[in-house]
């Protein structure tokens, strides 16, 4: 919720600081890069040295960034504030993803979906709250969101205590997983394909999250408030899709979910730039539902391959997703400045076709599940 405040107030920041689309893209790039570059490093460190209290520490970075965002007097300070919020995310995600897996009871897809649904629901609520508070009363009211950060810190202290009490179980699972590794060539091949699919998914999502409001304002003449509400509709669809993707992967296999979710939304993305407002909203909901279902399946798929490196692989994929979002925002902002916002959606419509690469994924199952099936045979 707190991170989505940044995107929602882009129209306000554009007017207040007289920003170009490239500068708007650089704001997203700054946030996404700080939220991505540290994540694999944090995950690698915590694989070897558990840091249960890194969760509330990450939220303290977010709180600092929000407070600075509300009073930033210049574009440079504005970039610093979003960088702090990004650092909070990079510290938080690797260990929190591990905690979700530890608490899953073996239903890894369901746990990952529930974990991600929290983030996606917050992303959907953020624009509504930001539109009602910040867009109405001014950027200084961004500090009110700091209350949510303080509450989060209190909650995460309790989660950290639970995690600390279960560290011995984590060490035992790590030792067991060391004995069930996939061959290195299979791992490299699979991770490479998953990263290509992540590129397809998050580059397209960057076009929605960063520029959907501007697209609606430019193409259909909507107000900033109405555009923010429709962005929230899309983000709610993303949240529902995320909730569906993980359990569905547990039931029918993660490869099938990944294949259908990315390639399956291509017809809808190809239609989006050419339809009326009503159809635009309807198609955005379908795209959000279908495309978002891939991410929990991708994360758990990668974790199943590297069960002895849960923190590293979680940090890599969350970090890669944020980095792609930032890079996508900057590149698409450049395209929007030169060719117009509608052109951005016409080009991005072809990205889901990269879902064809999912055909080359092996059928991966968790090592413990595969071992159990071999015993049954």
Secondary structure, 3 states (H helix, E strand, C coil): CCCHHHHHCHHHHHHHHCCCHHHHHHHHHHHHHHHHHHHHHHHHHHHHCCCCCHHHHHHHHHHHHHHHHHHCCCHHHHHHHHHHHHHHHHHHHHHHHHHHHHCCCCCHHHHHHHHHHHHHHHHHHHHHHHHHHHHHHCHHHHHHHHHHHHHHHHHHHHHHHHHHHCHHHHHHHHHHHHCCCCCHHHHHHHHHHHHHHHHHHHHHHHHHHHHHHHHHHHHHCCCHHHHHHHHHHHHHHHHHHHHHHHHHHHHHCHHHHHHHHHHCCHHHHHHHCCCCHHHHHHHHHHHHHHHHHHHHHHHHHHHHHCCCCHHHHHHHHHHHHHHHHHHHHHHHHHHHHHHCHHHHHHHHCCHHHHHHHHHHCCCCCCHHHHHHHHHHC
